[in-house]
């Protein structure tokens, strides 16, 4: 969960707004940053600035931003992902403004510039944050990748021109590791070699946001005679947004999951979510033989092209045990480290980067305390002052005397349910609440590859705006027929954001929408 506040002359900026999934709690709720300290300190950000589109940098924005109502600045990919999240929560996305990598903007006394970096998602940027008296570089997540597959390598001259930097707020995630992080180009070649040696069907599980890895797997599949299928809602969404921006133009044509059974095993490759053992994800369903169109058998292979996030070890072990019981061959980070690359800088990369920007001070962030300590020690060896190891809730002053801890504010967990259906504030000037309610009850049943509505549409509306029920019914019929979903809960998750978009275009004031789906049976005459 990343949420950093920068303040100067009573003006505040928020940088990133992430969340984490609490897989150790029942129903795997979300944990988002706790805003209590901001309220007690009377801090309200005048802008939310996003460095890149990973969930731990954007995932909480749709939950927390309504308390601020400020402009949101993001690069095109992150902006597209944020809009999708806002629509799911019933929020208008007017506040999201697109900033291209390399562009600059002003907000109050702050001058900002987006500086493109290489990371495990396209359009990652560092932020150069300037005031009349400070030049701070917020590094975000990054690595030095000479072959990133999507986008260009980092430009040394761009960062050398910034030197000297007063303060770098820097990524510590891999500061304990010597050398360099592996390149995405090296991983792509290793994946192709591995696929060529696999006899049956292959599942590759990676983070949906790692579009370079998705592209590498797709290219490797094409070169080894395999057809590609995506499995998992987050994977489908990420690839859809990226394709709309032109990032995956050479990804091979995709095969619907329901058609995989017609292909010989040696021609099948599935890119699936669930590398962290998430119980709801596609890979866990496959391990439990709970997928309606696809099952794994003896002779198939599963490649984990992702590193285990600390805390997920037990879930991953349980997942892999289930796969082994099916006779599936496993390739993971322990036996096959060449099949994954971290998105964060190791020690040599940090040293090279700091030689470019020549920072006077370092505030080590990200990772755990041992990573921050290793980062601080490296900085001191390079002649960079790094007197503080910050923890969540620290209020730190940076002035002519350097870094100083002003106060420490404990941050108790803030948990929200992933399935909560609660009214969410909109964005219409000072009008921050919905106008009325709309209750829809729809009886449906599976029909071919989609769903069909049975009987009449039940509408109970207290909204002020008129709604054409006949037009809504026709639109629903078209949507249901084209929506693939495993069950009613899945169908509701897919239909709800489309319905909010539909209503938002036709109603002057968007109401709070309550959608209920009922299982029905068609009665033959």
QUIJOHU-V968839 format. One record per residue. N is the residue number from 1. PHI is phi in whole degrees, -180 to 180 (none if undefined). Layout:
# QUIJOHU-V968839
N | PHI
N | PHI
This chain:
# QUIJOHU-V968839
1 | none
2 | -112
3 | -150
4 | -114
5 | -111
6 | -117
7 | -122
8 | -150
9 | 53
10 | 69
11 | -105
12 | -123
13 | -117
14 | -102
15 | -114
16 | 68
17 | -159
18 | -101
19 | -140
20 | -133
21 | -91
22 | -88
23 | -75
24 | -87
25 | -113
26 | -57
27 | 66
28 | 41
29 | -73
30 | -100
31 | -111
32 | -121
33 | -58
34 | -87
35 | -95
36 | -59
37 | -61
38 | -62
39 | -67
40 | -68
41 | -89
42 | 56
43 | -107
44 | -128
45 | -67
46 | -90
47 | -161
48 | -113
49 | -112
50 | -105
51 | -86
52 | -168
53 | -95
54 | -71
55 | -58
56 | -78
57 | -125
58 | -128
59 | -63
60 | -98
61 | -60
62 | -69
63 | -88
64 | -101
65 | -56
66 | -56
67 | -75
68 | -107
69 | 67
70 | -91
71 | -62
72 | -118
73 | -110
74 | -153
75 | -72
76 | -55
77 | -66
78 | -61
79 | -64
80 | -63
81 | -67
82 | -65
83 | -59
84 | -61
85 | -66
86 | -63
87 | -65
88 | -61
89 | -90
90 | 76
91 | -101
92 | -68
93 | -109
94 | -59
95 | -73
96 | -82
97 | -116
98 | -85
99 | -122
100 | -76
101 | -53
102 | 98
103 | -81
104 | -123
105 | -155
106 | -116
107 | -145
108 | 59
109 | -80
110 | -93
111 | -111
112 | -120
113 | -139
114 | -84
115 | -114
116 | -65
117 | -126
118 | -99
119 | -155
120 | -90
121 | -149
122 | -64
123 | 67
124 | -67
125 | -138
126 | -82
127 | -115
128 | -88
129 | -112
130 | -123
131 | -123
132 | -59
133 | -126
134 | -140
135 | -134
136 | -113
137 | -113
138 | -92
139 | -71
140 | 63
141 | -94
142 | -162
143 | -157
144 | -97
145 | -113
146 | -73
147 | -141
148 | -78
149 | 74
150 | -117
151 | 88
152 | -94
153 | -63
154 | -65
155 | -97
156 | -57
157 | -62
158 | -60
159 | -83
160 | -63
161 | -69
162 | -84
163 | -64
164 | -87
165 | -95
166 | -69
167 | -147
168 | -113
169 | -99
170 | -117
171 | -70
172 | -103
173 | -54
174 | -113
175 | -67
176 | -84
177 | -99
178 | -75
179 | 78
180 | -118
181 | -72
182 | -67
183 | -83
184 | -63
185 | -63
186 | -64
187 | -64
188 | -59
189 | -68
190 | -66
191 | -63
192 | -65
193 | -62
194 | -68
195 | -61
196 | -63
197 | -97
198 | -88
199 | -81
200 | -102
201 | -72
202 | -127
203 | -110
204 | -112
205 | -107
206 | -148
207 | -69
208 | -59
209 | -76
210 | -83
211 | -67
212 | -62
213 | -69
214 | -60
215 | -65
216 | -62
217 | -66
218 | -62
219 | -66
220 | -63
221 | -62
222 | -61
223 | -74
224 | -113
225 | 77
226 | -111
227 | -98
228 | -107
229 | -131
230 | -99
231 | -137
232 | 123
233 | -63
234 | -66
235 | -66
236 | -62
237 | -65
238 | -61
239 | -65
240 | -63
241 | -65
242 | -65
243 | -64
244 | -62
245 | -97
246 | 84
247 | -83
248 | -124
249 | -63
250 | -100
251 | -70
252 | -59
253 | -55
254 | -96
255 | -101
256 | -62
257 | -61
258 | -69
259 | -96
260 | -64
261 | -65
262 | -86
263 | -97
264 | -61
265 | -54
266 | -71
267 | -106
268 | -105
269 | -139
270 | -115
271 | -101
272 | -125
273 | -82
274 | 114
275 | -65
276 | -98
277 | 78
278 | -58
279 | -60
280 | -87
281 | -79
282 | -59
283 | -66
284 | -64
285 | -65
286 | -66
287 | -65
288 | -102
289 | 54
290 | -112
291 | -93
292 | -70
293 | -120
294 | -155
295 | -141
296 | -90
297 | -135
298 | -55
299 | 104
300 | -80
301 | -131
302 | -124
303 | -107
304 | -91
305 | -98
306 | -162
307 | -87
308 | -68
309 | -76
310 | -52
311 | 103
312 | -100
313 | -59
314 | -67
315 | -64
316 | -67
317 | -62
318 | -64
319 | -62
320 | -67
321 | -63
322 | -63
323 | -68
324 | -63
325 | -63
326 | -84
327 | 82
328 | -86
329 | -79
330 | -112
331 | -125
332 | -127
333 | -65
334 | -77
335 | -86
336 | -137
337 | -64
338 | -69
339 | -91
340 | -148
341 | -134
342 | -72
343 | -98
344 | -126
345 | -82
346 | -85
347 | -61
348 | -65
349 | -67
350 | -60
351 | -63
352 | -64
353 | -62
354 | -71
355 | -68
356 | -70
357 | -95
358 | 48
359 | -73
360 | -86
361 | -135
362 | -128
363 | -116
364 | -80
365 | -127
366 | 68
367 | 75
368 | -101
369 | -59
370 | -64
371 | -70
372 | -63
373 | -65
374 | -65
375 | -64
376 | -62
377 | -63
378 | -62
379 | -61
380 | -60
381 | -65
382 | -91
383 | 82
384 | -104
385 | -72
386 | -140
387 | -81
388 | -121
389 | -113
390 | -74
391 | -124
392 | -57
393 | 96
394 | -75
395 | -103
396 | -118
397 | -100
398 | -124
399 | -145
400 | -62
401 | -90
402 | 103
403 | -95
404 | -147
405 | -80
406 | -81
407 | -162
408 | -126
409 | -124
410 | -55
411 | -119
412 | -65
413 | -61
414 | -119
415 | -108
416 | -130
417 | -80
418 | -66
419 | -99
420 | -63
421 | -114
422 | -127
423 | -58
424 | -118
425 | -62
426 | -93
427 | -135
428 | -142
429 | 60
430 | -85
431 | -82
432 | -105
433 | -125
434 | -72
435 | -103
436 | 81
437 | -133
438 | -133
439 | -107
440 | -122
441 | -119
442 | -129
443 | -95
444 | -134
445 | -151
446 | -61
447 | -149
448 | 65
449 | -86
450 | -124
451 | -136
452 | -129
453 | -85
454 | -114
455 | 78
456 | -87
457 | -84
458 | -98
459 | -123
460 | -128
461 | -119
462 | -109
463 | -74
464 | -73
465 | -79
466 | -74
467 | -128
468 | -81
469 | -70
470 | -65
471 | -64
472 | -62
473 | -62
474 | -63
475 | -63
476 | -62
477 | -60
478 | -65
479 | -66
480 | -62
481 | -65
482 | -101
483 | -96
484 | -91
485 | -152
486 | -77
487 | -155
488 | -65
489 | -63
490 | -66
491 | -63
492 | -63
493 | -62
494 | -81
495 | -80
496 | -56
497 | -64
498 | -65
499 | -66
500 | -63
501 | -62
502 | -60
503 | -67
504 | -62
505 | -80
506 | -114
507 | -117
508 | -62
509 | -124
510 | -73
511 | -83
512 | -74
513 | -103
514 | -117
515 | -110
516 | -122
517 | -108
518 | -118
519 | -80
520 | -130
521 | -127
522 | -81
523 | -98
524 | -82
525 | -70
